[in-house]
Structure formats: structure tokens, C-alpha cells
Amino acid sequence: MKKIIVFGGGTGLSCLLSGLKQFPVDVTTVITVSDNGSSTGVLKEELDIPAVGDVGKVLISMANVDEDFVQLLRYRFSKDGSLHNHPVRNIMLAALIDMKGSLSEATGTMCRLLNIKGTVLPLTEEKVELIGKSGKKEYYGQVAVSQNAKRIRKLDYDHSIHISEKVIEKIGEADLIVFSPGSLYTSILPHLLSQDVRNALKKAHAPILYVCNIVTQPGETDGYSVSDHVKVLNRYLDGRRIDMVLANNAMPSSETAEHYFRTEGKEPVHVDSLRLEELGVELIEDTLLSMENGAIRHNALKTAFQIFAILMRQE
């Protein structure tokens, strides 16, 4: 069975994995743990633990259990009080960290409870914060970095982090390395701030695929084309390069596009094929856009099928 390792965090990663679980592939998911907003940020500070929010989203997307259990994990307390805005999955992960001693062990336990096929690994066991630097100015934490990404010249952590040997091992074993859709500066690049990860990627034989975002993210990637995303990734890859990019070539309706831009400041990411060719990147295009509850998302099944097709054409 072919092996994939996917790096990411947040909704984009969860969407991608919900499609990949339909195909006969061995998937290892590595999740960033540097969020500091909402429920995740509160638990992180109160309990002195790594960020659990993205881990919880990924676990739900890969679950193979009764839908009522999944809905329970998704449930977010709405009444005022100490549990306000906390989803059940975050509470469970925090409890399991306390019981089992680490986020990796907690994640492994959740994988068994949710009958997940594949491997889910946090990038690090440590409580860690993103730091964005621009001259003498520093932006502390994932939320501040996301809001000021255009001003940031260097992205780093507040301290050196340890990457588990299992993450490094899985990079070396992979037949395909995937960077998922998601916030470029706060969900994808955090994986590349570790020299250990960068070194492992340099040694890996597998090609690197980037699944590009469908729309831009205000504060992070305003006005970015597909090649702009790739150039940022290449800069942080430190010697490796993106080999392939999977991009959406369908436009939302004019009404949807106008609504997104007016209410959220987002616009479709332009597929600049000539510039990608100049960068030496193989472009794979498809109609990947899907509307879910009024939101633009990747079509999980079609996106996963394209990744599976890439795997199957490899010798």
C-alpha cells in the first residue's frame, strides 16, 4: 500500500483527510500545535498543554464510528460559564493528555476510540508559540501572526522544539509528501520552522505536492496567486522545492465571489500556469471547488482522487 504523509492544520487539512480515508492508502498526518485562539488558546494557557484544536478537527474528519459519537465530539458548549465555547473533543483531548502523559499518547487513544485507519501525529509535544519578526517588531502568537503576515519578514517559534523520531521516520518512508490547504503562515509554514523536518525533507525520495488554497486569506495571502504560495513555501523549504501543485480551476458564481470579498475580504486564487512552469512546478488542475453551508471548500473526494491518481502513476 502506498504511503502518504500530510502536513497541515485546521479546516483545510480536515477536509482533505475526509476524502483520503475513502482510498486504499496509508496516511500519516502531522498537525501543527501552535494555535492560541478560541477554546484551544484557553486550554493551552490554563492547563499548560500544546494546542489541541487542530488535532481534534483532524480526528473527527478521519473517524469511522457512529455519527452520534462524531456529533458529540463536535458539540460546542454555548451557555455562559467556564465551558463556554469549548468543543467536547478539546475537553477529551485535554483530559487524555492528563491521563496518558502526552499529546501523542492522547491522540493515539482517540485514534483507537474513533477506529481511525492511519497515523495521526502532533508536530511536537511541547507548548509552543509562533513569533513573527519584522525588524525590531515582533508579533507573538498564531492570532497576531495571522493578522500581520504581510508585515512579517521571518517566522519562528518562541523556543527550539523537539520533533519525534516517528515524524522523521514517516517522512523517509513516504511515497508522496503533501502540504494541505489551509492558512499558509499559521498552519503550513510552522512545520518548516524545524531544522529536523527540513533536513528530513531534503533526504526524502518522495516528491512534494502542495494542494493550493481556493481563496486568499485576509492578512496572510491577500492578492496571492498559486505561484506566490509556492514561492513562500520554497523559501522555507531550505533547499527542497515544491514538485507539484494541485489547484482549483473553477470560479465561484459572481454572486458568491462578490459576497466573499465584501464580507470576508477573500478572493479566488489565480492559477498562473506560466509562472508555475518557470518555477519548474508541475501543475495539476481540476474543478475542486465545493460549496458547503454557504462556504467555499475543496471537494474532498475529487481532491483525494487527484492525490490517489498521482500516487498510482509513480513507479
DRENVODREN-158788 format. One record per residue (C-alpha): residue number from 0; residue in three letters; x negated, y, z negated. Coordinates in steps of 0.05 Angstrom, whole numbers, plus 5000, padded with zeros to 4 digits. Example, Ala and Ser with C-alpha at 12.3 -4.5 7.8 and 13.67 -1.06 7.14 Angstrom:
<pts>
+-----+------+------+------+------+
! seq ! type !    u !    v !    w !
+-----+------+------+------+------+
!   0 !  ALA ! 4754 ! 4910 ! 4844 !
!   1 !  SER ! 4727 ! 4979 ! 4857 !
+-----+------+------+------+------+
</pts>
This chain:
<pts>
+-----+------+------+------+------+
! seq ! type !    u !    v !    w !
+-----+------+------+------+------+
!   0 !  MET ! 5000 ! 5000 ! 5000 !
!   1 !  LYS ! 4974 ! 5069 ! 5019 !
!   2 !  LYS ! 4955 ! 5116 ! 4963 !
!   3 !  ILE ! 4972 ! 5190 ! 4957 !
!   4 !  ILE ! 4951 ! 5239 ! 4905 !
!   5 !  VAL ! 4994 ! 5302 ! 4900 !
!   6 !  PHE ! 4973 ! 5366 ! 4864 !
!   7 !  GLY ! 5024 ! 5418 ! 4843 !
!   8 !  GLY ! 5075 ! 5442 ! 4793 !
!   9 !  GLY ! 5146 ! 5469 ! 4789 !
!  10 !  THR ! 5206 ! 5461 ! 4835 !
!  11 !  GLY ! 5167 ! 5452 ! 4900 !
!  12 !  LEU ! 5129 ! 5392 ! 4873 !
!  13 !  SER ! 5192 ! 5361 ! 4843 !
!  14 !  CYS ! 5229 ! 5367 ! 4910 !
!  15 !  LEU ! 5172 ! 5334 ! 4947 !
!  16 !  LEU ! 5167 ! 5276 ! 4899 !
!  17 !  SER ! 5242 ! 5263 ! 4900 !
!  18 !  GLY ! 5232 ! 5248 ! 4974 !
!  19 !  LEU ! 5167 ! 5209 ! 4969 !
!  20 !  LYS ! 5197 ! 5159 ! 4919 !
!  21 !  GLN ! 5241 ! 5134 ! 4976 !
!  22 !  PHE ! 5179 ! 5108 ! 5015 !
!  23 !  PRO ! 5132 ! 5049 ! 5003 !
!  24 !  VAL ! 5072 ! 5089 ! 4979 !
!  25 !  ASP ! 5031 ! 5090 ! 4915 !
!  26 !  VAL ! 5039 ! 5162 ! 4890 !
!  27 !  THR ! 4996 ! 5194 ! 4836 !
!  28 !  THR ! 5019 ! 5263 ! 4815 !
!  29 !  VAL ! 4974 ! 5313 ! 4780 !
!  30 !  ILE ! 5010 ! 5370 ! 4746 !
!  31 !  THR ! 4985 ! 5437 ! 4723 !
!  32 !  VAL ! 4997 ! 5453 ! 4649 !
!  33 !  SER ! 4982 ! 5528 ! 4645 !
!  34 !  ASP ! 5053 ! 5556 ! 4646 !
!  35 !  ASN ! 5071 ! 5604 ! 4590 !
!  36 !  GLY ! 5141 ! 5627 ! 4606 !
!  37 !  SER ! 5211 ! 5609 ! 4581 !
!  38 !  SER ! 5220 ! 5546 ! 4539 !
!  39 !  THR ! 5151 ! 5520 ! 4558 !
!  40 !  GLY ! 5117 ! 5582 ! 4531 !
!  41 !  VAL ! 5155 ! 5580 ! 4465 !
!  42 !  LEU ! 5138 ! 5506 ! 4452 !
!  43 !  LYS ! 5067 ! 5517 ! 4474 !
!  44 !  GLU ! 5056 ! 5571 ! 4422 !
!  45 !  GLU ! 5098 ! 5543 ! 4365 !
!  46 !  LEU ! 5071 ! 5472 ! 4370 !
!  47 !  ASP ! 5002 ! 5486 ! 4398 !
!  48 !  ILE ! 5011 ! 5438 ! 4457 !
!  49 !  PRO ! 4999 ! 5441 ! 4532 !
!  50 !  ALA ! 5055 ! 5467 ! 4577 !
!  51 !  VAL ! 5107 ! 5411 ! 4586 !
!  52 !  GLY ! 5157 ! 5445 ! 4632 !
!  53 !  ASP ! 5129 ! 5424 ! 4700 !
!  54 !  VAL ! 5114 ! 5354 ! 4674 !
!  55 !  GLY ! 5187 ! 5347 ! 4653 !
!  56 !  LYS ! 5213 ! 5370 ! 4721 !
!  57 !  VAL ! 5169 ! 5320 ! 4757 !
!  58 !  LEU ! 5190 ! 5262 ! 4713 !
!  59 !  ILE ! 5263 ! 5277 ! 4727 !
!  60 !  SER ! 5251 ! 5281 ! 4803 !
!  61 !  MET ! 5218 ! 5212 ! 4802 !
!  62 !  ALA ! 5266 ! 5178 ! 4754 !
!  63 !  ASN ! 5301 ! 5113 ! 4773 !
!  64 !  VAL ! 5353 ! 5108 ! 4717 !
!  65 !  ASP ! 5427 ! 5122 ! 4704 !
!  66 !  GLU ! 5447 ! 5191 ! 4727 !
!  67 !  ASP ! 5478 ! 5207 ! 4659 !
!  68 !  PHE ! 5409 ! 5200 ! 4628 !
!  69 !  VAL ! 5379 ! 5246 ! 4680 !
!  70 !  GLN ! 5433 ! 5298 ! 4668 !
!  71 !  LEU ! 5419 ! 5293 ! 4593 !
!  72 !  LEU ! 5346 ! 5308 ! 4604 !
!  73 !  ARG ! 5365 ! 5367 ! 4649 !
!  74 !  TYR ! 5412 ! 5396 ! 4597 !
!  75 !  ARG ! 5391 ! 5464 ! 4571 !
!  76 !  PHE ! 5419 ! 5489 ! 4505 !
!  77 !  SER ! 5459 ! 5552 ! 4517 !
!  78 !  LYS ! 5483 ! 5572 ! 4448 !
!  79 !  ASP ! 5444 ! 5622 ! 4407 !
!  80 !  GLY ! 5396 ! 5592 ! 4357 !
!  81 !  SER ! 5328 ! 5560 ! 4353 !
!  82 !  LEU ! 5343 ! 5512 ! 4411 !
!  83 !  HIS ! 5369 ! 5567 ! 4458 !
!  84 !  ASN ! 5344 ! 5557 ! 4529 !
!  85 !  HIS ! 5305 ! 5493 ! 4513 !
!  86 !  PRO ! 5319 ! 5434 ! 4561 !
!  87 !  VAL ! 5324 ! 5366 ! 4528 !
!  88 !  ARG ! 5265 ! 5340 ! 4570 !
!  89 !  ASN ! 5218 ! 5392 ! 4539 !
!  90 !  ILE ! 5240 ! 5374 ! 4468 !
!  91 !  MET ! 5230 ! 5300 ! 4483 !
!  92 !  LEU ! 5160 ! 5311 ! 4512 !
!  93 !  ALA ! 5140 ! 5355 ! 4452 !
!  94 !  ALA ! 5165 ! 5300 ! 4404 !
!  95 !  LEU ! 5127 ! 5246 ! 4443 !
!  96 !  ILE ! 5063 ! 5287 ! 4441 !
!  97 !  ASP ! 5070 ! 5289 ! 4365 !
!  98 !  MET ! 5085 ! 5214 ! 4362 !
!  99 !  LYS ! 5034 ! 5189 ! 4413 !
! 100 !  GLY ! 4978 ! 5239 ! 4403 !
! 101 !  SER ! 4971 ! 5268 ! 4473 !
! 102 !  LEU ! 5009 ! 5293 ! 4534 !
! 103 !  SER ! 4982 ! 5236 ! 4577 !
! 104 !  GLU ! 5009 ! 5184 ! 4528 !
! 105 !  ALA ! 5075 ! 5222 ! 4523 !
! 106 !  THR ! 5080 ! 5224 ! 4599 !
! 107 !  GLY ! 5065 ! 5150 ! 4604 !
! 108 !  THR ! 5120 ! 5134 ! 4554 !
! 109 !  MET ! 5170 ! 5177 ! 4593 !
! 110 !  CYS ! 5150 ! 5142 ! 4657 !
! 111 !  ARG ! 5168 ! 5075 ! 4626 !
! 112 !  LEU ! 5234 ! 5101 ! 4598 !
! 113 !  LEU ! 5252 ! 5130 ! 4666 !
! 114 !  ASN ! 5229 ! 5069 ! 4707 !
! 115 !  ILE ! 5182 ! 5113 ! 4748 !
! 116 !  LYS ! 5141 ! 5080 ! 4802 !
! 117 !  GLY ! 5073 ! 5111 ! 4810 !
! 118 !  THR ! 5028 ! 5151 ! 4763 !
! 119 !  VAL ! 5040 ! 5219 ! 4732 !
! 120 !  LEU ! 4980 ! 5255 ! 4701 !
! 121 !  PRO ! 4973 ! 5324 ! 4669 !
! 122 !  LEU ! 4913 ! 5361 ! 4696 !
! 123 !  THR ! 4886 ! 5367 ! 4625 !
! 124 !  GLU ! 4905 ! 5350 ! 4554 !
! 125 !  GLU ! 4888 ! 5420 ! 4529 !
! 126 !  LYS ! 4929 ! 5481 ! 4515 !
! 127 !  VAL ! 4902 ! 5528 ! 4568 !
! 128 !  GLU ! 4919 ! 5597 ! 4596 !
! 129 !  LEU ! 4907 ! 5627 ! 4664 !
! 130 !  ILE ! 4866 ! 5691 ! 4668 !
! 131 !  GLY ! 4869 ! 5736 ! 4729 !
! 132 !  LYS ! 4810 ! 5784 ! 4736 !
! 133 !  SER ! 4806 ! 5849 ! 4776 !
! 134 !  GLY ! 4743 ! 5887 ! 4758 !
! 135 !  LYS ! 4747 ! 5902 ! 4684 !
! 136 !  LYS ! 4822 ! 5889 ! 4683 !
! 137 !  GLU ! 4847 ! 5821 ! 4660 !
! 138 !  TYR ! 4917 ! 5792 ! 4666 !
! 139 !  TYR ! 4929 ! 5740 ! 4612 !
! 140 !  GLY ! 4976 ! 5681 ! 4622 !
! 141 !  GLN ! 5014 ! 5650 ! 4680 !
! 142 !  VAL ! 5070 ! 5701 ! 4679 !
! 143 !  ALA ! 5023 ! 5761 ! 4683 !
! 144 !  VAL ! 4981 ! 5727 ! 4737 !
! 145 !  SER ! 5043 ! 5713 ! 4779 !
! 146 !  GLN ! 5066 ! 5785 ! 4774 !
! 147 !  ASN ! 4998 ! 5814 ! 4792 !
! 148 !  ALA ! 4968 ! 5763 ! 4840 !
! 149 !  LYS ! 4955 ! 5814 ! 4895 !
! 150 !  ARG ! 4910 ! 5854 ! 4848 !
! 151 !  ILE ! 4871 ! 5793 ! 4824 !
! 152 !  ARG ! 4802 ! 5780 ! 4853 !
! 153 !  LYS ! 4785 ! 5719 ! 4812 !
! 154 !  LEU ! 4828 ! 5667 ! 4778 !
! 155 !  ASP ! 4802 ! 5627 ! 4718 !
! 156 !  TYR ! 4821 ! 5594 ! 4653 !
! 157 !  ASP ! 4811 ! 5623 ! 4584 !
! 158 !  HIS ! 4762 ! 5566 ! 4569 !
! 159 !  SER ! 4730 ! 5508 ! 4605 !
! 160 !  ILE ! 4776 ! 5448 ! 4609 !
! 161 !  HIS ! 4764 ! 5373 ! 4609 !
! 162 !  ILE ! 4793 ! 5333 ! 4666 !
! 163 !  SER ! 4807 ! 5260 ! 4652 !
! 164 !  GLU ! 4767 ! 5207 ! 4688 !
! 165 !  LYS ! 4833 ! 5178 ! 4714 !
! 166 !  VAL ! 4847 ! 5241 ! 4754 !
! 167 !  ILE ! 4777 ! 5239 ! 4785 !
! 168 !  GLU ! 4785 ! 5164 ! 4799 !
! 169 !  LYS ! 4852 ! 5173 ! 4833 !
! 170 !  ILE ! 4823 ! 5228 ! 4879 !
! 171 !  GLY ! 4769 ! 5180 ! 4902 !
! 172 !  GLU ! 4819 ! 5123 ! 4915 !
! 173 !  ALA ! 4869 ! 5165 ! 4954 !
! 174 !  ASP ! 4884 ! 5156 ! 5028 !
! 175 !  LEU ! 4914 ! 5225 ! 5030 !
! 176 !  ILE ! 4907 ! 5286 ! 4985 !
! 177 !  VAL ! 4967 ! 5333 ! 4983 !
! 178 !  PHE ! 4976 ! 5403 ! 4957 !
! 179 !  SER ! 5051 ! 5411 ! 4946 !
! 180 !  PRO ! 5095 ! 5471 ! 4959 !
! 181 !  GLY ! 5101 ! 5518 ! 4901 !
! 182 !  SER ! 5072 ! 5582 ! 4871 !
! 183 !  LEU ! 5004 ! 5588 ! 4905 !
! 184 !  TYR ! 4968 ! 5624 ! 4849 !
! 185 !  THR ! 5001 ! 5593 ! 4789 !
! 186 !  SER ! 5020 ! 5522 ! 4810 !
! 187 !  ILE ! 4969 ! 5502 ! 4863 !
! 188 !  LEU ! 4904 ! 5541 ! 4852 !
! 189 !  PRO ! 4900 ! 5523 ! 4778 !
! 190 !  HIS ! 4880 ! 5452 ! 4799 !
! 191 !  LEU ! 4819 ! 5480 ! 4836 !
! 192 !  LEU ! 4792 ! 5520 ! 4778 !
! 193 !  SER ! 4757 ! 5458 ! 4751 !
! 194 !  GLN ! 4688 ! 5443 ! 4779 !
! 195 !  ASP ! 4701 ! 5369 ! 4765 !
! 196 !  VAL ! 4762 ! 5369 ! 4811 !
! 197 !  ARG ! 4726 ! 5409 ! 4865 !
! 198 !  ASN ! 4667 ! 5361 ! 4863 !
! 199 !  ALA ! 4714 ! 5301 ! 4868 !
! 200 !  LEU ! 4749 ! 5331 ! 4928 !
! 201 !  LYS ! 4682 ! 5343 ! 4962 !
! 202 !  LYS ! 4665 ! 5269 ! 4954 !
! 203 !  ALA ! 4733 ! 5243 ! 4973 !
! 204 !  HIS ! 4741 ! 5209 ! 5041 !
! 205 !  ALA ! 4815 ! 5226 ! 5047 !
! 206 !  PRO ! 4840 ! 5285 ! 5088 !
! 207 !  ILE ! 4873 ! 5344 ! 5052 !
! 208 !  LEU ! 4944 ! 5363 ! 5071 !
! 209 !  TYR ! 4978 ! 5427 ! 5049 !
! 210 !  VAL ! 5054 ! 5429 ! 5051 !
! 211 !  CYS ! 5066 ! 5503 ! 5061 !
! 212 !  ASN ! 5120 ! 5544 ! 5026 !
! 213 !  ILE ! 5181 ! 5562 ! 5068 !
! 214 !  VAL ! 5188 ! 5632 ! 5039 !
! 215 !  THR ! 5139 ! 5681 ! 5007 !
! 216 !  GLN ! 5137 ! 5694 ! 4933 !
! 217 !  PRO ! 5142 ! 5766 ! 4909 !
! 218 !  GLY ! 5080 ! 5789 ! 4872 !
! 219 !  GLU ! 5039 ! 5729 ! 4897 !
! 220 !  THR ! 5045 ! 5720 ! 4972 !
! 221 !  ASP ! 5083 ! 5779 ! 5000 !
! 222 !  GLY ! 5073 ! 5781 ! 5075 !
! 223 !  TYR ! 5032 ! 5717 ! 5077 !
! 224 !  SER ! 5032 ! 5674 ! 5139 !
! 225 !  VAL ! 5017 ! 5599 ! 5138 !
! 226 !  SER ! 4943 ! 5613 ! 5154 !
! 227 !  ASP ! 4940 ! 5664 ! 5096 !
! 228 !  HIS ! 4960 ! 5609 ! 5048 !
! 229 !  VAL ! 4907 ! 5563 ! 5078 !
! 230 !  LYS ! 4852 ! 5615 ! 5074 !
! 231 !  VAL ! 4865 ! 5625 ! 5000 !
! 232 !  LEU ! 4863 ! 5550 ! 4987 !
! 233 !  ASN ! 4798 ! 5543 ! 5028 !
! 234 !  ARG ! 4766 ! 5598 ! 4986 !
! 235 !  TYR ! 4779 ! 5560 ! 4922 !
! 236 !  LEU ! 4763 ! 5491 ! 4951 !
! 237 !  ASP ! 4689 ! 5509 ! 4947 !
! 238 !  GLY ! 4661 ! 5471 ! 5007 !
! 239 !  ARG ! 4721 ! 5428 ! 5028 !
! 240 !  ARG ! 4774 ! 5453 ! 5075 !
! 241 !  ILE ! 4848 ! 5441 ! 5088 !
! 242 !  ASP ! 4851 ! 5390 ! 5144 !
! 243 !  MET ! 4925 ! 5391 ! 5159 !
! 244 !  VAL ! 4984 ! 5435 ! 5143 !
! 245 !  LEU ! 5057 ! 5415 ! 5145 !
! 246 !  ALA ! 5101 ! 5476 ! 5159 !
! 247 !  ASN ! 5174 ! 5491 ! 5169 !
! 248 !  ASN ! 5192 ! 5519 ! 5238 !
! 249 !  ALA ! 5266 ! 5532 ! 5226 !
! 250 !  MET ! 5293 ! 5600 ! 5209 !
! 251 !  PRO ! 5349 ! 5610 ! 5159 !
! 252 !  SER ! 5410 ! 5646 ! 5183 !
! 253 !  SER ! 5403 ! 5721 ! 5188 !
! 254 !  GLU ! 5453 ! 5729 ! 5131 !
! 255 !  THR ! 5413 ! 5682 ! 5086 !
! 256 !  ALA ! 5347 ! 5715 ! 5104 !
! 257 !  GLU ! 5375 ! 5785 ! 5091 !
! 258 !  HIS ! 5405 ! 5763 ! 5024 !
! 259 !  TYR ! 5338 ! 5731 ! 5001 !
! 260 !  PHE ! 5299 ! 5793 ! 5020 !
! 261 !  ARG ! 5349 ! 5841 ! 4988 !
! 262 !  THR ! 5359 ! 5803 ! 4922 !
! 263 !  GLU ! 5292 ! 5768 ! 4912 !
! 264 !  GLY ! 5243 ! 5803 ! 4959 !
! 265 !  LYS ! 5228 ! 5737 ! 4995 !
! 266 !  GLU ! 5219 ! 5728 ! 5070 !
! 267 !  PRO ! 5205 ! 5668 ! 5115 !
! 268 !  VAL ! 5132 ! 5647 ! 5121 !
! 269 !  HIS ! 5108 ! 5658 ! 5193 !
! 270 !  VAL ! 5076 ! 5598 ! 5227 !
! 271 !  ASP ! 5016 ! 5630 ! 5262 !
! 272 !  SER ! 4993 ! 5569 ! 5302 !
! 273 !  LEU ! 4937 ! 5604 ! 5340 !
! 274 !  ARG ! 4904 ! 5628 ! 5276 !
! 275 !  LEU ! 4910 ! 5558 ! 5245 !
! 276 !  GLU ! 4877 ! 5530 ! 5307 !
! 277 !  GLU ! 4819 ! 5579 ! 5298 !
! 278 !  LEU ! 4812 ! 5554 ! 5226 !
! 279 !  GLY ! 4807 ! 5483 ! 5250 !
! 280 !  VAL ! 4872 ! 5461 ! 5216 !
! 281 !  GLU ! 4919 ! 5411 ! 5248 !
! 282 !  LEU ! 4989 ! 5439 ! 5247 !
! 283 !  ILE ! 5048 ! 5393 ! 5238 !
! 284 !  GLU ! 5115 ! 5428 ! 5247 !
! 285 !  ASP ! 5186 ! 5406 ! 5234 !
! 286 !  THR ! 5254 ! 5432 ! 5214 !
! 287 !  LEU ! 5243 ! 5425 ! 5139 !
! 288 !  LEU ! 5290 ! 5479 ! 5113 !
! 289 !  SER ! 5348 ! 5458 ! 5070 !
! 290 !  MET ! 5400 ! 5498 ! 5031 !
! 291 !  GLU ! 5415 ! 5474 ! 4961 !
! 292 !  ASN ! 5465 ! 5512 ! 4919 !
! 293 !  GLY ! 5451 ! 5574 ! 4959 !
! 294 !  ALA ! 5375 ! 5567 ! 4952 !
! 295 !  ILE ! 5324 ! 5553 ! 5006 !
! 296 !  ARG ! 5287 ! 5488 ! 4993 !
! 297 !  HIS ! 5246 ! 5436 ! 5031 !
! 298 !  ASN ! 5288 ! 5379 ! 5057 !
! 299 !  ALA ! 5258 ! 5327 ! 5011 !
! 300 !  LEU ! 5270 ! 5266 ! 5055 !
! 301 !  LYS ! 5245 ! 5298 ! 5120 !
! 302 !  THR ! 5183 ! 5327 ! 5086 !
! 303 !  ALA ! 5167 ! 5260 ! 5054 !
! 304 !  PHE ! 5178 ! 5225 ! 5121 !
! 305 !  GLN ! 5126 ! 5270 ! 5154 !
! 306 !  ILE ! 5076 ! 5254 ! 5100 !
! 307 !  PHE ! 5090 ! 5180 ! 5107 !
! 308 !  ALA ! 5080 ! 5185 ! 5182 !
! 309 !  ILE ! 5012 ! 5218 ! 5171 !
! 310 !  LEU ! 4992 ! 5160 ! 5126 !
! 311 !  MET ! 5015 ! 5108 ! 5176 !
! 312 !  ARG ! 4975 ! 5137 ! 5234 !
! 313 !  GLN ! 4910 ! 5131 ! 5194 !
! 314 !  GLU ! 4866 ! 5071 ! 5207 !
+-----+------+------+------+------+
</pts>
